[in-house]
Each structure stands twice: as C-alpha cells, then as structure tokens.
Amino acid sequence: MPVLIVIPARYASRRYPAKPLAVLKGATGVDKTLIERSWDAATRVKGVDRVVVATDSDEIATEVTRFGGEYVMTSEARRNGTERCAEVALHLPDYEIVVNFQGDAPLTPPWFVEALIDAVKADNTAAMATPVLETSMEMLAKFQEDRRNDRVGGTTAVVSEQGHALYFSKEVLPYTPSDWEGGDLPVYHHVGVYAFRRQALLDYLDLSETALERREGLEQLRFLANEMPVRCVEVQDRGHGFWELNNPEDVSRIEAILKQNGTP
C-alpha cells in the first residue's frame, strides 16, 4: 500500500507571514528554516515511499530546491493544508495512503506518523487517523499561558470512549481549572498530522467549508461537521519534547526542545 507524505506550506499566513522560512537553531548551532526542519522530520518516518512539499509560493519552492527537497505547486485558492494535500493526491494518483504532515511541526516524532499509517492499514474501515498526546502539566501550563495572553497555542482534542474525535479546539478542553492537578480525564494535545485513505482526502474537496472550521481555524472540523468519523490514535512522546510553531514566541520554545532532543 504505497504511502505519500505531503507537507503543506504557504507563505501568506495571517498570524505569522513567511512562517515556513523562519530560521530555527538546532542543538549544535546549525540554522535551518522551518520548512527544512519539517522536511527532515518527515523523511525520518519509516515505510514512506515519497515526500513532497505542497506550496503556492515561489519563495518556498526556491528554499525546498536549495536543501534538495521535492515540491508540487498548488493553487492559491486552497484554503488550508488538507485541501492542498488533496490537490497533490489528484496529481499523484499512485498512493493509497496520503499523510498530511504539518509544515509548522518539525518536532513531530516519526513514530507518531508510523502509528497512523499502521492504524489505517490495519483497519479497512478507517478513512483517516490522527494522533493525540496526553498533555504533561508543563505542556498544559503553556496552553493556559497562551490563552491568558490571547495567543493561539496548541489544539486540544476531546475523544470518545471508542477512540473517535468528539471535538477539536484552540481552547483548553475539557474545562480545566488553573489548580487542576491531573486525574482520570486527561487533556489531549492534538498533533496536527493526518493519514488519509486517498478517497477520503478527495471527498474533502467536495465538502463546503463549515462555520465550525472558520470559527476555530481548524480544517479537520469539516469532517466532524459532516459526521465523518476521525480516528484518534494515542501516542507517547518517549521523552521527546513536542510543540508547533504557531506564533513568533514559539521559535524560542522549539529551539529549546531541539536542544533538549539533541537535534542538529
């Protein structure tokens, strides 16, 4: 079952323009752009046949060429990364599983993505899968700090007993008071990676953008709003720090984790 990883990357982000070209310093002091670090992370995933960057930006395409990656130019009309991945799937029809590997998540461990690919391969009824990570108290504090400062930080997921997503939000859900010390109902950090069966990804293009998707700015809510199940796969960080680059303030956070993880 051939597997394709697509890394969507756009230049004109409202919150962080030119974000894929932001420079991140690694553990050994090496500077690499966000898109190069995301490419490096994607190419460490086992069982993948091809990796491409999907972009509508000549500047990003030039950067991908510089570090030896492969890109596919997509329409400027695409509203989010999943639509961009679907366009690539239309052009490259030989891949049964297509992974949307977020271009702003260079700390994504390979085993997160491998778990998704395995889940889709093992379950013929699974149209798509995405990982969730139980938050540590330290990570939860960062979520709450971002919200207090009116910054969009990570995304949380509410998961059913059967392992399907009930909701995704940029708020901290379920409700968690500031003095919460943990318990039997964890707060799950949604890791924005998706493994799709090709047809499910193409079906996404036929669905209209929904009000929930617009309000939260979360493309996966289009599936839930249309009552399409989203399988959540719980993963472990194995001591590997994780955070996405959503705001300029996240650069220092990610650089600290790159140093912690020993990533050059």
N, C-alpha and C positions, 0 to 999 in steps of 0.2 A: 504494500500500500504506500505509494510514493508520498513524501512529505515535503512541503514547501514552507519556509518561513518568510513572511513579508514584514518589513519594518517600515511602517508609515512615518513619514517625516515631512512636515510643512513649515514653511518659513514664516508665514504671517499669523503667528499666534497672537491673540488679543492680550493675554496676560504676560506673555514673555516672547516678544518678537525675536526672530532668528535663534530661537532656543536650540535647535539641533547643532548650531555652530558654536554654542557656548563651550568654553575650554575648561576641562577638569584635570586637575593634577593628581597623578597616581602616587602609590606608596614610595616609588623610587624617584619622584620628582618629575616624571615624564608628563608633558602636556598632551592631551588628546581631546578632540572635540567630542561632544555628547554623542553625535551620530556614529563616530568611530568606536567609541566605547560600547555603544549598543550593538554595533556590528560584531565586535569582539565577543560580547556575551552570547549573541545568537549563534555564532559559529562554534561555540563550545557545546551546544546541545547535540547529544548523540542521536543517531537514527534519522537524520535530516538529509534530504537529497540536494537541496538548493536553498540559498539565502539571497534575497534581493531587498533593496530599499525602494519603497514606493514614494515618489515625491512629485510635486508640480513646480519645484524650484530649481532654476539653473545653478544657483549658488550651492545648493545641497548636492546636486548631481556632480558638480565640479569637485566638491570635497570627497564624495564617495569614490570618484575616479582616482583622486590623489592617493587615498590609502589602499587602493586595489580592490574595492568592493564592486558589486554589480547593482545597477539601479534600473527601474522602469518608470518612465514618465507617465503620470496620471493626470486626469482632468482637474482644472482648478475648481470645477463645480462640485467636487466631492466634499461633503460636509464634515466627515470625520474619518478616522483611520480605518474603520471597518468597511466603509464604502470604498476607500482606496484599495484595501486588500481584495475586495470583491472585483474591482476593475482589473486588478492583476490576475485574478483567477480566471476571468474571461479571456485574457490574452494568453495565459499559460494553462491549458486545459488538462495537462497530463498528471496533475497532482490531486489525489483523492482527499488528502488532509492538508488544510492551509492554516498556518499559525499566524495570528496577528501578534507580533512581538513589539511592544510599545517602544518607540524611539526615545522616550524620556525615562526609561527604566533600565539603565546599564548595569544595575546591581542584581538583576534577575538571575538567580542561580539556575544552572542547566537542568537540575533535577525537577524544578518546578514545571518546566515545559515538557520534559520527558514523561512526567506523571500524567499530564493532559493528553499527550499523544497516546500513551498506553490505555488511558480510560476510553478514548474514542475507538481505538482498535478493538478493545475487549467487549464493547457494548454496541451491538449493531443498531440499537435504537437511539444511541446518543448522537444528537446532531451537533452538539458543541460542548466544550468543557472549559472551565476557568478556575484558577487556584485561589484559595483563601488561606490566610495565615493568622493564627491566633495571636493577638497583639500582646506584647510584653507590657508591663506597667510603664517602662520608659517610652515605648512607642506610643502608647495611649496618651501619655503626658504631652508628647509632641503634637498629636492630633488636637488635643484640647487647647494647647497654646496657640496653634494656628487659628482655631475657631475664635478664641478670645480676641485675637488680633485681626479678625475678619479676613484671614488668608484662607485660600482653598488649599488644603493639605492632601492627605491620602483619602481614599474612598473606603467606606466600611460596607460590609455585606451582612444581611440577615438571611440565615439559611434554615430551611425546613428540616424536620427530623429525617426526611428521606434524601437529604443532600441536594435539594434544589434551591436556587435563589428565590427568596421572597421579595427582596428589595436591595437596591444599592443606593448609597447616598454619600454626599460630601460632608454631611453632618455625622456626628458620632452616634451610631445606632447599634443596638438598642440604647435607650436613655441610660446614661451612666453618670451618676453624681460625682463631683470632684473628689469626694472622700472614699470612692469605691476602692476596695482592696482585692478585687478578684472574686471569683465564685464559679458556680456551675453554668453560667450563661456568658460565654466569652464574647468579647468584641472581636470580630474578624476583620482584618485588613484585606480588602480585595486587591489582589495583584492583577493589574490590567493586561493579562495575556490570555489569548483565546485560541483553542484548537477547534476548527470547524470542519465538518464534512463539507466538501465543495458545494453541494447543492444548497445546504443551509445558508451558506455565505451568499450565494447568488439570490436566494429568496429574500435576503435582507434588502437588496436593492429595489425589490418590488414593493416594499413597505414604506409608507409615508413617515416622515419624521413626526414624533409624538410630543405632546405637551410635557410629559414627564422628562423625556430626553432633553428638551430645550431648557426646562427649569433647572435640572441638576447638571446639565452639561455632560451627561454620561450616555454614550452611544448604546451600551448594552441594554438600557431600559426600553429600547424599541422592541426587543424580543419579549420582555416581560409584559409590556403594554399590549402586545398582540398574543398573549397567552402561549408563547413558545417557551418550553422549559429550558432553563440554563442549569447545567450540572456543575456543582461546586465540588472541587477536589481539595481536601485539606492537605496542606503541605507543611513541612518543618523547615526552619531556616538553618538548622545544624550549626548554629553559632555564626552564621554568615549574615552580617548586617544587611538590611534592605530599606530602601527609600526611593521614591521617584522624584524627578526634578520637575516641580510644578511652578516654583517661584524663584526669583534670583536668590532668595535667602537659603534655598535648598542646596546651592552649589557647595557651601562650606560643609553642610551635613554630609553630602555624598562624598566629598573629598576625605572627610574624616573616616567614613566607612571604607573607602578604597584603601586607606592606610591601614585600618583595622584588619581588613581582609587580605592584605598583602598583595593587592592588585597593582601591577606596574603602571 
